[in-house]
Amino acid sequence: MSDALLEEFAESAGLAVNWYDIAGKLHRVSPEVLRRVLTSLGYVVGNEPQIAESRGRLEYEKGQIPPLLTAWMGDEFTAGGRSFRAPDVPGHYPWEINGVNTTLAVSPRRCFSIEEITGAGLAGLGVQLYGLRGGTSGEFGDFAALGEFASKAAPHGIDAIAISPVHALFAADPSHYGPYSPSSRIFLNPLYADLRLGGGAARPDNGGRGLIDWQSAAATKNLALRQVHQSFDAYDHDDFIAFCNQSGERLFRHALFETLDAHFRKQAVFSWRNWPAAFRNPAHPDVLRFAVENREAIEFHHFAQFLAARSFESAQSQARQAGMKIGIIADLATGIDPGGSDCWASPDDVLHGLQIGAPPDLFNADGQNWGLTALSPTQLRKNGYGAFTAMIEANVKYAGGIRIDHAMGLMRLWVIPEGAGATDGVYLRYPLDDLLRLICMESRRARAIVIGEDLGTVPGGFSEMLAQRGICGMQVLWFKREQNGDFIPPSQWRREALALTTTHDLPTIAGWWVGRDIDWRSKLGIRSFSGDKVAELAERSGTKTKLWSTLRAADCVPPGPEPVNADPVVDGAPIFVGKTPSRLVVVPVEDIYGLEEQPNLPGTTHEHPNWRRRLPPGEFFSEPHVPDRIARFVQSRRL
């Protein structure tokens, strides 16, 4: 069989046969990888006649009028071989094309933006929600702690709090606590609920300095949630009934999944893909019979979602009432666990037999396989983008903004056949224009800003495309460097992109200065393009000198030689990013504290204590150096 024929069909099916890595090196995907991925996408490509048959099917599918079309307001668009002009007013319109009735989603040209809120540069803080002190959960932070934190941050001049994802995980499996590996991106993690909003009592912060024991902490919180539910009369709460009616079938299926998952885990069956065949189909009569027999357990999960939603809404309300111009910025994970609720509830919406990840980059020379799946681009179009719209709507509903993790996934995702290594992948194209239009619509509807993480291997022109649609990109201190390694001065950073000192996946300022990230990678055998630990430390030494020189030139640190201690750099880095023209600058609280450990080390699971670190005990805004660092950071935004 001709490889050229296979490659031609792969391109037409949305796969990129050729791709460039972060260093600009051209790669060509092997025929074996193409065959495996195409097979997972539902195409038979074993020989030339099969490829010809698959091509005919693909062309037929592309020629069908989908249930939803999108267009920019007032623009010309083509469908069914005909040209049309979209209405000048955004909204959903019934539309007829070649005798087929469909719906046209007409989008505003840009998302709701910061410049529509204020012309001033804003300051924000980034937090890992579980790491906050206070709240009602005792052993970890929750929405109650978030509301308290926002209320205290606002008087210091902070206008936004960016949080880690709060998606639903697995209620029956507290060992699964990574926020970027959700069961559902539509529903919330009930562990973050404010018990007081359901009539329960708050558990005081335990003051512990160690890592969160999620097994113990989740068990305690789940017990408290069930106790609150026992005294909750669902029929006496109109807002609960309205919430359930509004959430509809998706909420019911999620609650049913949680109940089934708990049921089968007791039988040592840990994924719905291994459940008895009847129970893998949400609409099977046996599943509906189970739902009737377990309606009280299912109602509990309805209640848990209701309480979590009210708690998120309360945290945002507290942030805005305290004076924040944006408030809480939610985080949307890139993918979903293939054994989770979204995949079980809507199996037609997702990729099967494929996992997503990233090709080799500067921080991981072996690439990454995240063990997650994602929405299928083909099924998105076929199903009218219902799953995508529901996901975006759910994530902006209670927030002042949303950060889309790995925003390049709107354009392409690195997909890997199950069981293959991270390097044996291929880029799969997504309908970028359609997805951007739907994001703009939901952003406007919720008056929520949108941030797209455009770090790593970014396609040419992608960041500019985001900016054109009012989506803020991201720029991080570690990556803002010239080809010779010099750090770029603040004045040359992009105005339309979020500026940060670091992210949850990167070393903190203090950790970077002392080489803590290098220590971890060396200890765990994670390769980087720099070489071994000795080579990395030598390279870091030169980079530290360049950073210190840049901070001095920007008048962010006092004159003097490069320090051994990280404190002067921790003092100066927030001021440095604060001086950029970016409309919003976010500094993680780890960098305000001067902590060395980062929340997550990519490429690890249990080897590094990811997603378990709490902030030091005590009142954050009263800690030594904290008020002064925040004050100088906020002041830098006004210069």
C-alpha positions in Angstrom: 0.0 0.0 0.0 1.3 3.5 -0.9 2.3 5.6 2.1 1.5 8.7 0.0 -2.2 7.6 -0.3 -2.4 7.0 3.5 -0.8 10.3 4.2 -3.2 12.1 1.8 -6.2 10.6 3.5 -4.8 11.4 6.9 -4.4 15.0 6.0 -8.0 15.2 4.8 -9.2 13.5 8.0 -7.6 16.2 10.1 -4.1 14.8 10.9 -0.9 16.7 10.4 1.6 14.3 8.7 4.4 16.9 9.1 4.9 19.0 12.2 7.6 21.2 13.8 8.8 20.9 17.4 9.6 23.8 19.7 13.1 24.0 18.3 11.8 24.4 14.7 12.8 20.9 13.7 10.6 19.2 11.1 9.1 15.8 12.0 7.1 13.3 9.8 4.6 11.0 11.4 5.1 7.3 10.7 2.5 5.4 8.7 2.0 3.0 11.7 0.9 5.9 13.9 -1.3 7.3 11.2 -3.0 4.0 10.8 -3.6 3.5 14.5 -5.0 7.0 14.9 -7.3 6.8 11.9 -8.6 3.5 13.0 -9.4 5.0 16.4 -11.2 7.8 14.6 -13.4 5.2 12.9 -11.8 4.9 9.5 -10.7 1.6 7.9 -7.3 2.1 6.2 -5.8 -1.4 5.9 -5.4 -1.3 2.1 -6.1 1.0 -0.8 -9.7 0.0 -1.4 -10.5 0.6 2.2 -8.9 4.0 2.1 -11.0 4.8 -1.0 -14.1 3.8 0.8 -13.2 5.8 3.9 -12.5 8.8 1.7 -15.9 8.6 0.2 -17.5 8.4 3.7 -15.5 11.4 4.8 -16.5 13.5 1.8 -20.1 12.5 2.4 -19.9 13.6 6.1 -18.3 16.9 5.2 -21.1 17.6 2.7 -23.9 17.1 5.2 -25.5 20.2 6.7 -24.8 20.0 10.5 -27.4 20.9 13.1 -25.5 24.0 14.1 -23.5 26.5 11.9 -21.6 29.4 13.2 -20.7 32.8 11.7 -19.4 36.2 12.8 -22.0 38.8 13.0 -22.5 40.5 9.6 -20.0 38.3 7.8 -20.5 36.2 4.6 -20.3 32.5 5.1 -20.6 29.4 2.9 -22.6 26.2 3.6 -24.0 23.6 1.3 -22.3 25.2 -1.7 -24.2 28.5 -1.2 -23.2 31.9 0.2 -25.1 33.7 2.9 -24.7 36.8 5.0 -25.1 36.4 8.8 -27.4 38.8 10.7 -25.8 41.8 12.3 -27.2 40.9 15.8 -25.6 38.0 17.7 -27.9 35.1 18.6 -29.3 31.8 17.4 -31.4 31.9 14.2 -33.3 29.1 12.4 -31.8 28.6 9.0 -32.7 26.7 5.9 -30.0 25.4 3.5 -30.9 23.3 0.4 -34.1 22.2 2.1 -32.4 21.2 5.4 -33.4 23.1 8.6 -30.5 24.0 10.9 -29.5 26.7 13.4 -27.1 29.5 12.8 -25.2 30.8 15.8 -24.2 34.3 15.1 -21.3 35.4 17.3 -20.0 38.8 18.4 -16.6 39.5 17.0 -14.8 39.6 20.3 -15.0 38.2 23.8 -15.9 40.5 26.7 -12.7 42.2 27.6 -10.8 43.9 30.5 -10.8 47.2 28.6 -14.6 47.2 28.8 -14.2 47.1 32.6 -11.4 49.6 33.0 -8.6 51.3 31.2 -6.2 50.7 34.1 -3.7 47.9 34.5 -5.1 45.3 37.0 -3.2 43.2 39.5 -4.3 39.6 40.4 -3.1 36.7 42.5 -3.0 33.1 41.6 -4.0 30.4 44.1 -4.3 26.6 44.3 -7.8 26.5 45.9 -7.1 23.5 48.0 -4.0 25.2 49.4 -5.9 28.1 51.0 -6.3 28.5 54.7 -9.6 29.0 56.4 -13.0 27.9 55.0 -15.2 25.1 56.2 -13.2 21.9 55.3 -10.5 21.8 58.0 -7.8 20.0 56.0 -7.9 21.9 52.7 -9.2 25.1 51.2 -12.7 25.4 49.7 -15.0 28.0 48.2 -15.6 29.4 51.6 -11.9 30.0 52.0 -11.8 31.5 48.5 -14.5 34.0 49.4 -12.7 35.0 52.5 -9.3 35.3 50.7 -10.9 37.4 48.0 -12.5 39.7 50.5 -9.2 40.3 52.2 -7.2 40.7 48.9 -9.5 43.4 47.4 -8.6 46.1 49.9 -4.9 45.6 48.9 -5.7 46.5 45.3 -6.1 43.0 43.9 -8.8 42.8 41.2 -8.7 39.1 40.3 -8.0 35.7 41.8 -7.0 33.0 39.4 -7.7 29.5 40.8 -6.9 25.9 39.9 -9.6 23.8 38.2 -12.6 22.9 40.4 -14.1 20.3 38.0 -15.8 17.2 39.3 -13.4 14.3 40.0 -14.6 10.9 41.4 -16.6 11.1 44.6 -15.9 7.4 45.3 -12.2 7.6 44.7 -10.4 10.3 46.8 -7.0 9.0 45.6 -7.8 10.7 42.3 -7.2 14.3 43.2 -5.4 15.9 40.3 -7.5 18.9 39.2 -6.4 18.6 35.5 -7.7 15.0 35.2 -11.4 15.5 35.8 -14.3 13.1 35.5 -16.4 16.0 34.2 -15.6 19.5 33.1 -19.3 20.5 33.3 -19.8 19.8 37.0 -18.0 20.8 40.1 -16.0 19.1 42.8 -18.4 19.0 45.8 -15.4 18.8 48.3 -15.1 22.5 47.8 -18.7 23.2 48.9 -19.3 25.7 51.8 -21.1 23.5 54.3 -22.7 26.6 55.9 -24.8 27.3 52.8 -26.5 23.9 53.4 -27.0 24.5 57.1 -23.9 22.7 58.2 -21.1 23.7 60.6 -17.7 24.8 59.5 -14.7 22.7 60.5 -11.8 25.0 61.6 -8.5 24.9 59.8 -6.4 22.2 61.3 -3.3 24.4 61.1 -1.2 21.5 59.7 2.1 22.2 58.0 2.3 19.0 56.0 0.8 17.8 52.8 -2.9 17.1 52.4 -3.9 13.5 53.0 -6.7 13.4 50.4 -7.9 10.0 51.4 -8.6 11.2 55.0 -9.7 14.7 54.1 -12.1 13.7 51.4 -13.7 11.0 53.6 -14.3 13.5 56.4 -15.8 16.1 54.0 -18.0 13.6 52.2 -19.4 12.5 55.6 -20.1 16.1 56.5 -21.9 16.6 53.1 -24.1 13.6 53.7 -25.0 14.8 57.2 -26.0 18.1 55.8 -28.0 16.4 53.1 -30.0 14.4 55.6 -31.5 17.5 57.0 -32.1 19.1 53.6 -35.7 19.0 52.3 -35.4 19.2 48.6 -39.1 20.0 48.1 -38.8 23.0 50.4 -36.1 24.7 48.3 -37.3 26.3 45.1 -33.8 27.3 44.1 -32.7 23.6 44.3 -35.6 22.5 42.1 -34.8 25.3 39.7 -31.1 24.3 39.6 -32.0 20.7 38.9 -34.5 21.6 36.1 -32.0 24.0 34.5 -29.2 21.5 34.6 -31.5 18.8 33.2 -30.4 15.5 31.8 -26.7 16.2 32.0 -26.9 16.7 35.8 -29.0 13.5 36.2 -26.5 11.4 34.2 -23.6 12.8 36.3 -25.4 12.0 39.5 -26.3 8.6 38.2 -22.7 8.0 37.1 -21.4 8.9 40.6 -23.9 6.4 42.2 -23.0 3.6 39.7 -19.2 4.3 40.2 -19.5 3.9 43.9 -21.6 0.8 43.5 -19.1 -0.9 41.2 -16.0 0.2 43.1 -17.3 -1.9 46.0 -17.1 -4.8 43.6 -13.5 -3.9 42.7 -14.5 -2.6 39.2 -12.8 0.7 38.9 -13.8 2.0 35.4 -17.1 2.2 33.7 -15.5 0.7 30.6 -15.3 -2.5 32.7 -18.8 -2.4 34.0 -21.3 -5.0 32.7 -22.3 -4.2 29.1 -25.7 -3.0 30.0 -24.4 -0.4 32.4 -22.0 1.1 29.9 -25.1 2.6 28.1 -26.8 5.4 30.1 -30.1 4.8 28.3 -30.2 1.0 28.9 -33.3 -0.2 30.9 -31.1 -1.8 33.5 -29.5 1.6 34.2 -32.8 3.3 34.5 -34.0 0.5 36.8 -30.9 1.1 38.9 -31.7 4.8 39.0 -35.2 4.2 40.4 -33.9 1.8 43.1 -31.1 4.2 44.1 -33.0 7.5 43.8 -31.9 8.8 47.3 -28.2 8.3 46.5 -28.7 10.0 43.2 -30.5 12.9 44.8 -27.5 13.3 47.2 -25.3 14.0 44.2 -27.8 16.5 42.8 -27.7 18.2 46.2 -23.9 18.1 46.3 -23.7 19.8 42.9 -26.3 22.4 44.0 -24.3 23.2 47.1 -21.0 23.5 45.2 -22.6 25.8 42.7 -24.0 28.0 45.4 -20.6 28.1 47.1 -18.8 29.1 43.9 -21.4 31.8 43.3 -21.0 33.0 46.8 -17.2 33.3 46.5 -17.5 35.4 43.3 -20.2 37.6 45.0 -17.8 38.2 47.9 -15.0 39.1 45.5 -17.1 41.6 43.6 -18.7 43.1 46.8 -15.3 43.7 48.2 -14.5 45.8 45.1 -12.7 43.4 42.7 -13.3 44.4 39.0 -13.0 40.8 37.8 -13.2 38.5 40.8 -12.6 34.8 40.4 -11.0 33.4 37.2 -11.9 29.8 36.7 -9.6 27.3 35.0 -10.8 24.9 32.3 -8.7 21.7 32.0 -7.6 20.4 28.6 -9.1 17.0 28.7 -11.1 14.4 30.7 -10.4 11.1 32.3 -11.7 8.4 29.8 -13.2 6.5 32.8 -15.1 9.5 34.0 -18.6 10.9 34.0 -18.5 13.0 30.8 -17.3 10.0 28.7 -19.9 7.7 30.2 -22.8 10.1 29.9 -22.0 11.2 26.4 -19.8 8.6 24.7 -20.6 9.9 21.3 -18.9 13.2 22.1 -15.4 12.0 22.9 -12.4 10.4 21.3 -12.0 6.7 21.9 -8.7 4.7 21.9 -6.7 7.9 21.9 -5.1 9.9 24.6 -3.8 13.5 24.6 -0.5 15.0 25.6 2.3 17.1 24.3 5.3 16.4 22.1 8.9 16.9 23.5 9.6 20.5 24.7 12.2 22.4 26.6 11.0 21.0 30.0 10.4 17.4 29.0 12.5 16.0 26.2 10.4 12.8 26.2 7.1 14.5 25.6 4.0 13.9 27.8 1.1 11.5 27.7 -1.5 12.9 30.1 -3.7 9.8 30.0 -6.7 11.9 29.2 -9.1 12.0 26.3 -11.0 15.0 24.7 -14.0 15.9 22.7 -14.0 14.6 19.2 -13.8 17.3 16.4 -15.9 15.2 14.1 -18.6 14.5 16.7 -18.6 18.1 17.8 -19.8 19.2 14.4 -22.2 16.3 14.0 -23.8 16.9 17.5 -24.1 20.7 17.1 -21.3 21.5 19.5 -23.7 20.8 22.4 -21.0 19.3 24.7 -18.5 22.2 24.0 -21.1 24.9 24.6 -22.3 23.2 27.8 -18.7 23.0 29.1 -17.9 26.7 28.4 -21.3 27.9 29.8 -20.8 25.9 33.0 -17.3 27.3 33.6 -18.1 31.0 33.1 -21.4 30.8 34.9 -20.2 31.8 38.4 -16.9 33.4 37.5 -15.6 36.7 36.3 -13.3 35.0 33.8 -12.0 31.7 32.5 -8.5 30.5 31.7 -8.5 27.8 29.0 -5.6 25.4 29.7 -3.5 24.5 26.6 -5.6 26.7 24.4 -3.9 25.3 21.3 -6.3 22.5 21.8 -8.9 24.7 20.1 -6.9 24.4 17.0 -5.1 21.1 17.3 -4.3 18.4 19.9 -1.4 16.0 20.2 -3.2 12.6 20.2 -1.5 9.3 21.0 -2.9 5.8 20.5 -3.6 4.1 23.9 -0.5 2.2 25.0 1.9 4.1 22.8 4.7 6.5 24.0 4.2 10.2 24.0 6.5 10.7 21.0 4.3 8.3 18.9 1.6 10.9 18.4 0.1 13.2 15.8 -1.6 16.6 15.7 -5.4 16.3 15.2 -7.1 19.5 13.9 -10.1 21.1 15.5 -12.7 23.5 14.1 -11.0 26.6 15.5 -13.3 29.2 14.0 -16.5 27.5 15.3 -15.1 27.1 18.8 -13.9 30.7 19.0 -17.3 31.9 17.9 -19.0 29.9 20.6 -16.5 31.1 23.2 -17.2 34.7 22.3 -20.9 34.2 22.6 -20.7 32.6 26.1 -18.1 35.2 27.2 -20.4 38.0 26.2 -23.4 36.4 27.8 -21.6 36.0 31.1 -19.5 39.2 30.9 -16.5 37.0 31.7 -13.0 37.6 30.3 -11.2 34.8 28.6 -7.5 33.8 28.9 -6.0 31.2 26.6 -2.8 29.5 27.7 -0.6 29.8 24.6 2.7 28.4 26.0 4.8 25.6 24.7 4.7 24.5 21.0 2.5 27.2 19.6 1.4 27.2 15.9 2.4 30.3 14.0 -0.1 33.2 14.2 -2.2 31.4 16.9 -1.5 34.0 19.6 -2.4 36.8 17.2 -5.6 35.1 16.4 -6.6 34.8 20.0 -5.8 38.5 20.5 -8.0 39.4 17.5 -10.9 37.7 19.2 -10.4 39.4 22.6 -8.8 36.3 24.2 -5.8 37.2 26.4 -2.7 35.0 25.8 -0.2 34.3 28.5 3.4 35.4 28.9 5.6 34.1 31.7 8.8 35.5 33.0 10.9 32.4 32.4 10.0 32.4 28.7 10.3 36.1 27.9 13.8 36.0 26.5 15.7 37.0 23.4 17.5 34.4 21.3 20.8 35.3 23.1 19.1 34.4 26.4 18.6 38.0 27.7 15.4 38.7 29.4 13.0 41.0 27.6 12.4 44.3 29.4 8.9 45.0 30.7 8.1 47.6 28.1 8.3 45.1 25.3 5.8 42.6 26.7 2.4 42.2 25.0 -0.4 44.4 26.2 -3.2 42.0 25.2 -1.7 39.0 27.1 -1.7 38.1 30.7 1.7 38.5 32.4 2.9 36.2 35.2 6.0 35.4 37.2 5.3 31.7 36.9 2.6 29.0 36.7 1.6 25.9 38.7 3.7 23.7 36.3 6.9 25.8 36.5 9.3 26.6 39.3 8.5 29.4 41.7 10.8 32.4 41.8 12.6 31.2 44.9 12.7 27.6 43.7 14.2 28.6 40.4 16.8 30.8 42.0 18.1 28.0 44.2 17.6 25.3 41.5 14.9 23.3 43.3 13.3 22.3 40.0 16.6 21.0 38.8 17.0 19.0 42.0 13.6 17.4 41.4 14.2 16.5 37.8 17.6 15.0 38.5 16.2 13.0 41.4 13.3 11.6 39.3 15.3 11.1 36.1 13.3 13.6 34.0 15.3 14.6 30.9 15.5 18.1 29.6 17.3 19.4 26.5 19.9 21.1 28.7 21.4 17.7 29.7 22.3 16.4 33.1 22.1 18.2 36.5 25.6 19.6 36.2 24.8 21.1 32.7 21.5 22.5 33.9 23.0 24.1 37.0 25.8 25.7 34.9 23.2 27.0 32.5 21.0 28.3 35.3 24.0 30.2 36.8 24.3 32.2 33.7 20.6 32.8 33.4 20.4 34.0 37.0 23.0 36.6 36.2 21.0 37.8 33.2 17.8 38.0 35.3 19.4 40.0 38.0 20.9 42.4 35.4 17.4 42.8 33.9 15.7 43.4 37.2 18.3 46.0 38.0 18.0 47.7 34.7 14.2 47.9 35.2 14.7 49.4 38.7 13.0 46.5 40.4 15.8 45.6 42.8 18.4 47.8 44.6 21.9 48.2 43.1 24.4 45.6 44.1 25.9 42.3 43.2 23.8 39.2 42.4 22.5 37.8 45.7 22.9 34.3 47.0 19.6 34.5 48.8 16.4 34.5 46.7 14.6 37.2 48.8 15.7 40.2 46.7 14.6 38.4 43.5 11.3 37.4 45.1 10.8 41.1 46.0 11.7 42.3 42.5 10.0 39.9 40.1 6.4 40.9 40.9 7.3 44.5 40.4 9.0 43.6 37.1 5.9 41.9 35.6 3.8 44.6 37.2 5.6 47.2 35.0 4.6 45.4 31.8 1.8 47.0 29.7 -0.3 43.9 30.1 -3.9 44.7 31.1 -3.8 42.0 33.8 -0.8 40.7 35.7 -1.1 37.6 38.0 1.4 36.6 40.6 1.0 33.2 42.3 0.8 33.4 46.1 3.8 31.1 46.3 5.8 33.9 44.8 4.4 36.5 47.3 5.4 34.1 50.1 8.7 33.3 48.6 8.1 29.5 48.7 10.5 27.2 46.9 8.2 24.2 46.0 5.9 24.4 43.0 2.4 22.9 43.1 2.9 20.4 40.2 5.9 18.8 38.4 4.8 17.8 34.9 5.6 14.3 33.9 5.0 12.9 37.5 2.1 11.5 39.4 3.0 10.2 42.9 6.8 10.7 42.6 6.3 14.4 43.4 3.7 15.6 45.9 1.5 17.2 43.2 -1.6 19.1 44.2 -1.1 18.5 47.9 0.7 21.5 49.3 -1.1 23.9 51.6 0.0 27.4 52.2 1.9 28.0 55.5 -0.5 28.2 58.5 -1.6 31.6 59.6 -3.2 34.7 58.0 -1.6 35.2 54.6 -2.0 39.0 54.5 -0.4 39.4 57.9 2.7 37.3 57.2 6.1 39.0 57.1 6.9 40.6 53.7 3.5 39.7 52.2 1.8 43.1 52.6 4.8 45.0 51.4 5.3 42.7 48.4 1.7 43.0 47.4 1.8 46.8 47.9 4.9 47.2 45.7 3.4 44.9 43.1 0.1 46.8 43.0 1.9 50.1 42.9 3.9 49.0 39.9 0.6 48.6 38.0 -0.1 52.3 38.4 3.2 53.7 37.3 
